[in-house]
Amino acid sequence: MPVIGMGGFFFRAKDPAGLKAWYRDHLGVGGGCGADENGEPNEWVWFHEGGPMVFEPFKQDSDYFSADKQTMINLRVRDLDDLLDQLRAAGIDVITKDEWDSMGIGRFARIHDPEGNAIELWEPAQ
């Protein structure tokens, strides 16, 4: 197969610059975050760690995320508890449910960006 991984995630926003800043400031995600192998950042590229990624279509009537949204992003994290503390301190609502963690693949939490897009935070099981 010639495909070797995800090259980007693109979505529409009412305030692209504001939303980009929110993701960068609260999650460290997006262009300019991280650095390449030479320690150089790139304003367009987010340098992230490799690892597992789920690519999965959901049923049209799924209630796993809001029916008025076509996508939900899932971000792999380390030290979920610390990140959740930071998000709560910034006034961001955090949702956790015991049943999300019962699948044996790690721990999960959910937040929403300022435009209502669901963001699932996943700390993989060790």
C-alpha positions in Angstrom: 0.0 0.0 0.0 1.3 3.4 -0.8 -0.5 5.2 2.0 1.7 5.5 5.1 -0.3 7.7 7.4 -2.5 10.7 7.9 -1.2 13.8 6.3 -3.7 16.3 7.7 -7.2 16.9 9.2 -9.1 19.8 7.6 -12.4 21.2 8.8 -14.5 24.3 8.4 -14.7 26.9 11.1 -16.6 30.2 11.7 -13.4 31.7 13.1 -10.4 29.8 11.7 -7.7 32.0 13.3 -9.4 31.9 16.7 -10.0 28.2 16.6 -6.4 27.5 15.5 -5.2 29.6 18.5 -7.5 27.7 20.9 -6.2 24.3 19.8 -2.6 25.5 20.0 -3.0 27.2 23.4 -5.1 24.5 25.2 -4.0 21.2 23.5 -0.6 22.0 21.8 -2.1 20.9 18.5 -1.7 22.4 15.0 0.8 24.2 12.8 3.9 25.4 14.7 3.5 22.8 17.5 6.4 20.5 18.0 9.6 20.4 15.9 11.1 18.3 13.1 14.2 16.0 13.6 16.4 19.1 13.5 14.5 21.0 16.2 12.8 23.3 13.7 9.2 24.3 14.0 7.0 24.8 10.9 4.0 27.2 11.0 1.9 24.9 8.9 2.9 21.5 10.3 2.2 19.9 13.7 5.0 17.4 14.5 3.5 14.7 16.6 4.5 11.3 17.9 3.6 8.2 15.8 1.4 5.6 17.3 -2.0 3.9 16.9 -4.8 5.8 15.1 -8.4 4.6 14.6 -10.0 5.4 11.2 -13.6 4.4 11.5 -16.8 5.4 9.8 -19.8 5.6 12.2 -23.4 4.8 11.5 -25.3 7.9 10.4 -27.6 7.7 13.4 -24.8 7.1 16.0 -25.2 9.0 19.2 -21.4 8.8 20.1 -21.0 12.4 19.1 -23.4 15.2 18.1 -25.7 14.4 15.2 -25.2 17.8 13.6 -21.4 17.2 13.2 -19.8 15.0 10.6 -16.6 14.4 12.4 -15.0 14.0 15.8 -11.3 14.2 16.4 -9.6 11.8 18.9 -6.2 13.0 20.3 -3.8 10.5 22.0 -2.5 12.1 25.2 -0.1 11.3 28.0 -1.0 12.1 31.6 -4.7 12.6 31.0 -5.4 13.7 34.6 -2.9 16.6 34.4 -4.3 17.7 31.0 -7.9 17.6 32.4 -6.8 19.7 35.4 -5.3 22.3 33.0 -8.4 22.3 30.8 -10.7 22.7 33.8 -8.5 25.6 35.2 -9.0 27.3 31.8 -12.8 27.0 32.2 -13.2 24.2 29.7 -16.0 21.7 30.5 -14.7 18.1 30.7 -16.9 15.0 30.4 -15.8 11.6 31.6 -17.8 8.4 31.8 -16.7 5.1 33.5 -18.1 3.1 30.6 -15.7 4.8 28.1 -12.8 3.4 30.2 -14.2 -0.1 30.5 -13.2 -1.2 27.0 -9.6 -2.0 28.2 -7.9 0.2 25.6 -7.3 3.2 27.8 -8.9 6.1 29.5 -11.1 8.7 27.7 -12.5 12.2 28.3 -14.4 14.5 26.0 -14.3 18.3 25.6 -15.7 20.6 22.9 -13.9 23.4 21.1 -15.5 26.9 21.0 -17.5 26.0 17.9 -19.0 22.9 19.5 -16.8 20.2 17.8 -16.3 17.2 20.0 -12.7 16.3 20.9 -12.1 12.9 22.4 -8.9 12.7 24.6 -7.5 9.2 24.8 -4.7 8.0 27.1 -3.9 4.5 25.7 -3.6 1.6 28.2 0.0 0.9 29.3 
